Amino acid sequence: MKTKVLLTVMLTLCMQLYSSESPEVDASVSKPVILVSPPEMQSFAQAVLNRFNQSSSEFSAELSTNVSEDNLENAVYLMADSQSGSYSHEWKMVIGRDIIVPVISTGNPYFESIRKNGIPANRLSDLANDPEKQVWGTLLGNESKKSVVVYLQEETMQVLGEHDWMTENHLSMNTVESIEELKSKLEQEKAAIVFCKLADLIADQHELPAGIAFLPIDANNNGQLEKIENIYSSYNDFIRGVWIGKYQHGLVRNIYVAANSKPVDEGRLALIKWMLTEGQAAMLDAGINELAYAEMPSKLNALAPLTSVGIQNDQRSAFPWWLIVIAGGIVAILTFELLLRRRRKISSRENSNQLYENELIQAGSMNVPKGIYFDKTHTWVFMERNGEVRMGIDDFLGHVTGSFTRIMMKDEGEQIRRGEPIFTLIRDGKKLTVNAPVSGTIRGVNVSLLSDAEALTRSPYEEGWIYLIEPANWLSELGVLSLAERYKSWIEQEMIRLKDLLAAAMARGNQHPAYVVLQDGGAIVEGALGEMGPDVWEDFQEQFLNQLC
């Protein structure tokens, strides 16, 4: 900590002294960023740029339908899925989504059945193709002859027309011109379905209007809305479900910002970063849904760091000798600190047998200390002499996920119950919530993990402990916990299940096969889950961490 404070003071001093000797740069000479937009997205692009120009005093942006060779390096392109094939870009990033949702009235006579079982996607998409299927009995799989009246918000036409899921017949349905008319239709016709733009429906409320609910879609057409596909309980759950690919593909299109190469200049980076942060509200106002909160950090990290460009001044080349001396001192301190930390980490790993030297994970390579108890939530507990129980995660999670970047913990004094969430592990925006292995009261929290979350996987049984707990039902709950030998047998089965999960992820075509070796009983690559998408993390959460015996 002292080292960090010293370095901060020295760097701040250097920056202030150097800036005082350097000439000011006139920001007005910066070229405006050119945002190229297809004609059909001009109004959206202009609305976003107006807000950016109002919020930024250092950079500005201009809208164009094309770009000249002179401005090529200062341009970014706005496009949707359907336009991405019209351009050739080496780099692009999703900044928002155009989402169409079917909604119903909470007063729908079949509301409870719909909310429980959903409507199979194939039946919903057949609504306009066959007049005989335009009854609720067809949608619900019962004998009801009540007609289904379907309305479309006019603004949905462009999105629906780009996908095969909606045919031309669908586009000839009844239309509503405004959200107010939509609400009125659902109030008057309780059994109606309305397809509308989600961004227009929620405005800035981040929730559906009173009396209106999502129409849940049974994506796998099996007649029931399974827990893993039920993303319709709230707006935030729905947005996250869209992000990880659980919503019907034909009802959503991504909105991208793209460039001929990955932007590294300050102007374009400032615009893109704004779009990913403050600009999300502007896009929502312009009819485009914001990103899921959890996906923003990884997108910001993927951007190149802001660097100073375009400053040409000979006085900069005459670098003061005293700054060179101070810089050398800072480098020496940093080098010493890094070497010291590395030595500490290696020593800690050796003491806890945590040197992950092999590229492949084997059940036998897991560190399983004797004398502590393990739970099926992949946690361990150990009773101290004073009767308090120390708790942490097992070595399995560290091998499978790799290092975590953050942990969210409860506060000292909070009551906990076995099987309920007790902390959340985070890696690049992806989360795993771990349930409590025992009940009781938290008496101690390892606050060092807030600044060194890597200790969770580097030394899970020593540095990486998480809580001290005063147990409430120790003797009764002890019966479902396992000691080392029994736990080792169970971990072998967990490895088999993990291979199945990763193989299923690869079968969906969205994961890289190099992360797992499955042939002839092969092992799993170290940190296999770490680089996979949030949908695989959610499956891992459901299948491995939510299981209690």
C-alpha positions in Angstrom: 0.0 0.0 0.0 2.8 2.4 0.9 4.4 1.7 -2.5 1.2 2.6 -4.3 0.9 5.8 -2.4 4.5 6.8 -3.1 4.2 6.0 -6.8 0.9 8.0 -7.1 2.5 11.0 -5.5 5.6 10.8 -7.7 3.6 10.3 -10.9 1.2 13.2 -10.1 4.1 15.5 -9.3 5.8 14.6 -12.6 2.7 15.1 -14.6 2.1 18.5 -13.0 5.7 19.7 -13.5 5.8 18.5 -17.1 2.5 19.9 -18.1 3.5 23.3 -16.7 6.5 23.3 -19.1 4.6 22.1 -22.1 2.7 24.2 -24.5 -1.1 24.0 -24.4 -2.7 22.1 -27.3 -5.6 23.7 -29.0 -8.4 21.1 -29.0 -10.1 23.0 -31.8 -7.7 21.6 -34.3 -9.0 18.1 -33.7 -10.9 16.7 -36.7 -14.5 15.8 -36.1 -15.3 12.1 -36.0 -17.4 11.1 -39.1 -20.3 8.7 -38.3 -21.4 7.0 -41.4 -25.0 5.7 -41.3 -27.2 4.0 -43.9 -30.2 6.2 -44.8 -32.8 4.1 -42.8 -30.8 4.7 -39.6 -30.2 8.5 -40.2 -32.7 9.7 -37.6 -31.3 7.4 -34.9 -27.7 8.3 -35.7 -28.5 12.1 -35.7 -30.2 11.8 -32.3 -27.2 10.0 -30.8 -24.7 12.5 -32.3 -26.6 15.5 -31.0 -26.4 14.1 -27.5 -22.7 13.3 -27.9 -21.8 16.8 -29.2 -23.8 18.3 -26.3 -21.9 16.2 -23.7 -18.4 16.4 -25.1 -16.4 19.6 -25.0 -13.2 18.1 -26.4 -14.4 16.1 -29.4 -17.2 16.5 -32.0 -18.9 14.2 -34.5 -20.6 14.7 -37.8 -23.1 12.5 -39.7 -22.6 11.3 -43.2 -24.0 8.8 -45.6 -20.5 8.1 -47.1 -16.9 8.8 -46.4 -14.1 10.2 -48.5 -10.5 8.9 -48.6 -9.4 11.9 -46.7 -11.6 11.1 -43.7 -11.3 7.3 -43.8 -9.1 7.1 -40.7 -11.5 9.3 -38.7 -14.7 7.5 -39.6 -16.9 4.9 -37.8 -19.8 3.1 -39.4 -23.2 2.5 -37.8 -25.1 -0.6 -39.0 -27.5 -3.3 -38.2 -27.2 -7.0 -38.8 -28.8 -6.7 -42.2 -26.3 -4.1 -43.4 -23.2 -5.8 -42.1 -22.8 -7.7 -45.3 -22.7 -4.4 -47.3 -19.5 -3.3 -45.8 -16.1 -4.8 -45.3 -14.7 -4.0 -41.8 -12.0 -5.6 -39.8 -13.5 -4.4 -36.5 -17.0 -4.0 -35.2 -18.8 -4.0 -31.8 -22.4 -4.3 -30.7 -23.6 -1.0 -29.0 -27.3 -1.7 -28.7 -30.2 -3.9 -30.0 -33.4 -3.4 -31.8 -35.8 -5.8 -30.0 -39.3 -6.7 -31.0 -41.5 -8.3 -28.3 -45.0 -9.8 -28.3 -46.9 -8.5 -25.3 -50.3 -9.4 -23.7 -52.6 -7.9 -21.2 -52.3 -9.2 -17.6 -56.1 -9.5 -17.8 -55.8 -12.1 -20.6 -58.1 -15.0 -19.8 -55.3 -17.5 -20.3 -52.6 -15.4 -18.5 -51.6 -17.9 -15.8 -51.3 -20.7 -18.3 -49.2 -18.5 -20.7 -46.9 -17.3 -17.9 -46.3 -20.9 -16.7 -45.9 -22.7 -20.0 -45.2 -20.0 -22.6 -46.2 -20.2 -26.2 -44.2 -22.5 -28.5 -42.2 -20.5 -31.0 -43.4 -22.6 -34.0 -47.1 -22.0 -33.1 -46.6 -18.3 -32.6 -44.9 -17.9 -36.0 -47.7 -19.9 -37.7 -50.4 -17.5 -36.5 -50.7 -15.6 -39.8 -50.0 -18.4 -42.2 -53.1 -20.5 -41.5 -56.4 -18.9 -40.6 -57.5 -22.2 -38.8 -54.6 -21.7 -36.3 -55.7 -18.2 -35.3 -57.3 -19.4 -32.1 -56.0 -19.6 -28.6 -56.5 -23.4 -28.5 -53.8 -23.8 -31.2 -51.4 -21.7 -29.2 -52.1 -23.3 -25.9 -52.7 -26.8 -27.0 -56.3 -27.0 -25.7 -59.8 -26.9 -27.1 -60.4 -23.1 -26.9 -62.0 -21.6 -30.0 -61.4 -18.0 -28.9 -59.9 -16.0 -31.7 -56.4 -14.5 -31.4 -56.2 -10.9 -32.6 -52.7 -9.8 -33.5 -51.5 -6.2 -33.8 -48.2 -4.9 -35.0 -46.6 -1.5 -34.1 -45.7 0.1 -37.4 -42.1 0.7 -36.3 -41.6 -3.1 -36.1 -42.0 -3.6 -39.9 -38.4 -3.1 -40.8 -37.0 -5.5 -38.3 -39.6 -8.2 -38.9 -39.2 -7.9 -42.6 -35.5 -8.8 -42.4 -36.1 -12.3 -40.9 -37.7 -15.4 -42.1 -39.4 -15.9 -38.7 -41.9 -13.4 -39.8 -43.4 -13.8 -43.3 -45.1 -11.3 -45.5 -48.4 -12.5 -44.2 -47.5 -11.4 -40.8 -46.7 -7.9 -42.1 -50.3 -7.5 -43.3 -51.8 -7.8 -39.8 -53.6 -5.0 -38.0 -51.3 -2.1 -37.0 -51.1 0.4 -34.2 -49.4 3.8 -34.7 -48.4 4.6 -31.1 -47.7 3.0 -27.8 -50.8 4.8 -26.4 -52.9 3.0 -29.1 -51.2 -0.2 -28.2 -52.2 0.1 -24.5 -55.7 1.0 -25.5 -56.0 -2.1 -27.7 -54.9 -4.4 -24.9 -57.3 -2.7 -22.5 -60.2 -3.2 -24.9 -59.2 -6.7 -26.2 -57.8 -8.7 -23.3 -57.0 -11.7 -25.5 -55.0 -9.8 -28.1 -51.3 -10.0 -28.8 -49.3 -7.0 -29.9 -45.8 -7.0 -31.4 -43.9 -3.8 -30.6 -40.5 -2.3 -30.1 -39.4 -2.9 -26.5 -37.5 0.4 -26.4 -40.7 2.4 -27.2 -42.7 0.4 -24.8 -40.6 0.9 -21.7 -39.3 4.4 -22.5 -37.1 5.3 -19.6 -39.0 3.3 -17.0 -36.9 0.1 -17.3 -40.1 -1.9 -16.8 -43.2 -2.7 -18.7 -46.3 -0.4 -18.2 -48.8 -1.6 -15.7 -51.2 -4.2 -17.0 -48.9 -5.4 -19.8 -46.6 -8.4 -19.7 -44.2 -10.2 -22.0 -45.6 -13.1 -23.9 -43.1 -15.9 -22.9 -41.8 -17.8 -25.9 -41.2 -21.6 -25.5 -38.1 -21.6 -27.6 -37.6 -25.4 -27.8 -41.3 -26.0 -28.6 -41.7 -28.7 -25.9 -44.9 -27.2 -24.4 -43.4 -25.9 -21.2 -41.4 -22.9 -20.2 -38.3 -24.4 -18.5 -36.3 -22.5 -15.9 -33.3 -22.0 -18.1 -35.4 -20.4 -20.9 -37.6 -18.3 -18.7 -36.2 -14.8 -19.1 -39.5 -12.9 -18.9 -39.9 -12.2 -15.2 -38.4 -8.7 -15.4 -36.9 -6.2 -17.9 -33.4 -6.7 -16.7 -33.7 -10.5 -16.8 -35.0 -10.2 -20.3 -32.2 -7.9 -21.6 -29.6 -10.3 -20.1 -31.4 -13.2 -21.8 -31.3 -11.5 -25.2 -27.6 -10.8 -24.7 -26.7 -14.5 -24.0 -28.8 -15.7 -26.9 -31.9 -17.1 -25.2 -34.4 -14.9 -27.1 -36.0 -15.7 -30.5 -33.4 -14.8 -33.1 -35.9 -13.4 -35.7 -37.2 -10.8 -33.2 -33.9 -9.0 -32.4 -31.2 -7.4 -34.5 -27.9 -6.1 -33.2 -26.8 -2.5 -33.8 -23.0 -2.2 -34.5 -20.4 0.5 -34.6 -17.6 -0.6 -37.0 -14.3 0.7 -38.5 -11.8 -0.4 -41.2 -9.4 -1.2 -38.3 -9.6 -1.2 -34.6 -9.7 2.5 -33.5 -6.8 3.8 -31.5 -7.3 7.5 -31.9 -8.8 9.6 -29.1 -11.7 11.0 -31.1 -13.2 7.7 -32.3 -12.5 6.0 -29.0 -14.2 8.8 -27.1 -17.4 8.5 -29.3 -17.5 4.7 -29.0 -16.8 4.8 -25.2 -19.6 7.3 -24.8 -22.0 5.1 -26.8 -21.2 2.2 -24.4 -21.8 4.3 -21.3 -23.7 7.6 -21.1 -24.9 7.2 -24.7 -26.9 4.1 -23.8 -29.7 6.4 -22.5 -29.6 8.4 -25.7 -30.0 5.2 -27.8 -32.9 4.1 -25.6 -34.6 7.5 -26.2 -34.0 7.0 -29.9 -35.7 3.6 -30.0 -32.8 1.2 -29.6 -32.5 -1.0 -26.5 -29.5 -0.6 -24.2 -26.9 -3.3 -23.6 -27.1 -5.7 -20.6 -25.2 -4.1 -17.8 -22.8 -7.1 -17.4 -21.6 -6.9 -20.9 -20.3 -3.3 -20.8 -17.1 -3.9 -18.8 -15.8 -6.4 -21.3 -16.5 -4.2 -24.2 -14.8 -1.2 -22.6 -11.8 -3.4 -21.8 -11.7 -4.5 -25.5 -11.2 -0.9 -26.6 -7.6 0.3 -27.1 -6.5 2.6 -24.2 -6.8 6.3 -25.0 -3.5 7.6 -26.3 -2.4 11.1 -27.1 -2.1 11.5 -30.9 -1.6 14.4 -33.3 0.6 16.5 -31.0 3.6 17.7 -32.9 5.9 20.0 -31.0 9.7 20.1 -30.9 9.7 21.3 -27.3 8.4 17.8 -26.2 11.5 16.2 -27.6 13.7 18.1 -25.2 12.7 15.9 -22.3 13.9 17.3 -18.9 16.8 15.3 -17.4 15.3 15.3 -14.0 12.2 13.6 -15.3 14.4 10.8 -16.7 15.9 10.3 -13.3 12.5 10.2 -11.5 11.2 7.8 -14.2 14.1 5.6 -13.6 13.4 5.5 -9.9 9.8 4.7 -10.5 10.7 1.8 -12.8 13.2 0.5 -10.2 10.5 0.6 -7.5 7.9 -1.1 -9.7 10.4 -3.8 -10.7 11.2 -4.5 -7.1 7.6 -4.6 -6.1 6.6 -7.0 -9.0 9.5 -9.3 -8.2 8.5 -9.3 -4.5 4.9 -10.0 -5.3 5.8 -12.8 -7.7 8.0 -14.4 -5.0 5.1 -14.2 -2.5 2.7 -15.7 -4.9 5.0 -18.6 -5.8 5.7 -19.2 -2.1 2.0 -19.2 -1.4 1.3 -21.7 -4.2 4.0 -24.0 -3.1 2.7 -24.0 0.5 -0.8 -24.8 -0.6 0.2 -27.1 -3.6 -1.4 -24.6 -6.0 1.1 -24.6 -8.8 -1.1 -25.2 -11.9 1.8 -26.5 -14.0 -0.2 -28.7 -16.4 -2.3 -27.4 -19.2 -4.9 -30.1 -18.6 -7.1 -30.6 -15.6 -7.4 -34.1 -14.0 -9.5 -35.0 -11.0 -6.4 -36.3 -9.3 -4.7 -32.9 -9.7 -7.2 -31.1 -7.5 -5.8 -30.0 -4.1 -8.0 -31.7 -1.5 -6.7 -31.1 2.1 -7.7 -33.6 4.7 -9.6 -32.5 7.8 -11.9 -30.1 6.1 -15.5 -30.6 4.9 -16.7 -30.1 1.3 -20.1 -29.2 0.0 -21.8 -29.8 -3.3 -21.9 -26.0 -3.8 -18.1 -26.4 -4.4 -17.3 -24.7 -1.0 -15.4 -26.0 2.0 -15.8 -25.4 5.7 -13.5 -25.9 8.7 -14.4 -25.4 12.4 -11.8 -23.4 14.3 -11.0 -24.0 18.0 -13.3 -21.1 19.0 -16.3 -22.8 17.4 -16.4 -20.5 14.3 -16.4 -22.0 10.9 -14.0 -20.8 8.2 -15.4 -21.0 4.6 -14.1 -20.7 1.1 -14.4 -22.2 -2.5 -12.8 -25.5 -3.5 -9.9 -26.0 -5.9 -12.3 -27.3 -8.6 -13.7 -23.8 -9.3 -10.2 -22.3 -9.6 -9.0 -24.9 -12.1 -12.2 -24.6 -14.2 -12.7 -20.8 -14.3 -9.2 -19.4 -13.8 -8.7 -16.3 -11.7 -11.7 -14.1 -10.7 -11.5 -10.3 -11.1 -13.9 -9.4 -8.3 -16.0 -10.9 -5.5 -19.2 -9.5 -4.0 -19.6 -10.5 -0.3 -22.1 -10.0 2.5 -21.4 -7.9 5.5 -20.3 -9.0 9.0 -23.3 -9.7 11.2 -25.6 -10.9 8.4 -27.6 -14.0 8.9 -27.2 -16.8 6.3 -29.0 -20.1 5.6 -27.7 -23.2 3.9 -28.6 -23.3 0.2 -29.1 -19.5 -0.1 -26.8 -17.2 -2.0 -23.8 -16.1 0.1 -21.3 -14.4 -2.4 -20.9 -13.8 -6.1 -17.7 -14.4 -8.1 -17.1 -12.2 -11.1 -14.7 -12.6 -14.1 -14.9 -9.9 -16.8 -18.6 -9.2 -16.2 -19.6 -12.9 -16.0 -20.9 -14.1 -12.7 -21.3 -17.2 -10.5 -23.4 -17.0 -7.4 -22.4 -19.5 -4.7 -24.8 -20.8 -2.1 -24.0 -21.2 1.6 -22.9 -24.7 2.8 -24.0 -24.0 6.4 -26.4 -21.7 8.3 -25.4 -19.1 10.8 -24.1 -15.6 11.3 -21.2 -14.0 9.5 -18.6 -13.0 12.1 -15.6 -12.2 9.9 -15.1 -11.2 6.2 -11.8 -11.5 4.3 -11.7 -8.0 3.1 -8.3 -8.5 1.4 -10.2 -10.3 -1.4 -11.7 -7.0 -2.5 -8.3 -5.9 -3.8 -6.8 -9.3 -4.5 -9.6 -11.6 -5.8 -6.9 -13.8 -7.4 -6.2 -15.2 -4.0 -9.5 -17.2 -4.3 -7.9 -19.4 -6.9 -4.2 -18.9 -6.0 -4.7 -20.1 -2.4 -8.3 -21.2 -1.9 -7.7 -22.9 1.5 -5.4 -20.3 3.0 -5.2 -16.7 1.7 -8.5 -17.1 -0.2 -10.8 -18.0 2.7 -14.0 -15.9 2.5 -16.0 -15.9 5.7 -15.8 -16.8 9.4 -19.3 -18.0 10.4 -20.9 -18.7 13.8 -22.8 -21.9 12.9 -26.5 -22.3 13.8 -27.1 -26.0 12.8 -23.6 -27.4 12.6 -24.3 -30.9 13.8 -27.4 -31.5 11.6 -25.8 -29.9 8.5 -22.5 -31.7 9.0 -24.2 -34.9 7.8 -24.5 -33.7 4.2 -20.9 -32.5 4.0 -18.0 -34.7 2.7 -14.5 -35.4 3.9 -11.5 -35.7 1.5 -11.9 -39.3 0.3 -15.6 -39.1 -0.4 -15.1 -35.7 -2.0 -12.4 -37.0 -4.4 -14.8 -39.6 -5.7 -17.5 -37.0 -6.2 -15.1 -34.7 -8.1 -14.4 -37.4 -10.6 -18.1 -37.5 -11.4 -18.1 -33.7 -11.6 -15.3 -33.8 -14.2 -17.5 -36.1 -16.3 -20.4 -33.8 -16.1 -18.2 -30.8 -16.9 -17.0 -32.5 -20.1 -20.7 -33.0 -21.1 -21.5 -29.4 -20.4 -18.5 -28.1 -22.5 -19.3 -30.6 -25.3 -22.8 -29.3 -25.4 -21.5 -25.7 -25.6 -19.3 -26.7 -28.6 -22.2 -28.5 -30.2 -24.1 -25.2 -30.2 -21.4 -23.8 -32.3 -20.5 -20.8 -30.2 -17.4 -22.0 -28.4 -13.8 -22.8 -29.4 -13.0 -26.5 -29.4 -9.5 -25.9 -28.2 -10.7 -25.3 -24.7 -11.6 -28.9 -24.0 -10.1 -32.3 -25.0 -12.8 -35.0 -25.0 -11.4 -37.7 -27.1 -10.6 -41.0 -25.5 -11.4 -39.7 -22.0 -9.0 -36.7 -22.4 -8.8 -34.0 -19.8 -10.1 -30.4 -19.8 -7.9 -27.4 -20.5 -7.0 -25.3 -17.5 -9.4 -22.4 -17.1 -11.7 -23.8 -19.8 -14.8 -22.0 -18.5 -13.0 -18.7 -18.1 -13.0 -17.7 -21.8 -16.4 -19.0 -22.6 -19.6 -17.0 -23.0 -22.1 -16.0 -20.3 -24.6 -18.6 -21.6 -22.1 -21.4 -20.6 -21.5 -19.7 -17.3 -25.3 -19.7 -16.7 -25.5 -23.4 -17.5 -22.6 -24.1 -15.1 -24.4 -22.1 -12.4 -27.6 -24.1 -12.9 -26.0 -27.5 -13.2 -23.0 -27.3 -10.7 -23.6 -24.6 -8.1 -27.4 -24.7 -7.6 -27.4 -28.4 -6.6 -27.9 -29.2 -3.0 -28.2 -32.7 -1.6 
